[in-house]
Amino acid sequence: MKEWRTRAVAGVGGIAAIIASWGIGLFEEKDQPPPPTLSAGYPIPAGEWSLRFERVSRSDRLPDGMMISRSGREAIILYVQATNRTTRSSNSLLQAVALATSIKGVDARPTAYLMRDHAIMTDLQPGLPEEVALVWTYPAGQRIASRLRFDVMASNFKPQDNLYAQPLWTDAHKIGVVDLPVQTAQGGGL
């Protein structure tokens, strides 16, 4: 009987903790103001990156010229100027921009192309502004909105992490959204 009481009290305490944490989470979410709308055409400091959103288009071709419509896909291409603000080469740009508009069957993450040579991007060097095309593909024939929203994410710099005492970019968070009208590339004219 004593063991049963102990288990019942532990179970009730666990359920109370779950309900309390759920309630606190709802309260914190409710008090969050909506993220600001950021302007295209101007540099946006986003943690590791400085980003300038130029335009977005839809096309049947990738920036390297490959026609993806043959494989039943179309592309959303976001043109940005990206500058790595750190001291190390990085490809974390792919985590700094997210497609916020819901499109059925769209890629979860973009593929980045350097516009100077139309090749898939690996790392960007520090301090050098680069014209980049971020590409999401989706099923051909899928309707997309006339305007698309993109979340802009930033990380905080921590001079020393707790494990190796090395510098670290951490705690990714949304700093705003960019809303752009969609242009249609004529004949894949990229």
Secondary structure, DSSP 8 states (H G I E B T S, - for coil): -HHHHHHHHHHHHHHHHHHHHHHHHHHHHHT-----B--TTS-EEETTEEEEEEEEEEESB-TTS-BGGGGTEEEEEEEEEEEE-SSS-B-THHHHEEE-S--TT--SS-EEEETTTTEE---B-BT--EEEEEEEEEETT----SEEEEEEEEEEEESS-TTT---EEEEEEEEEEEEEEEEE-GGG--
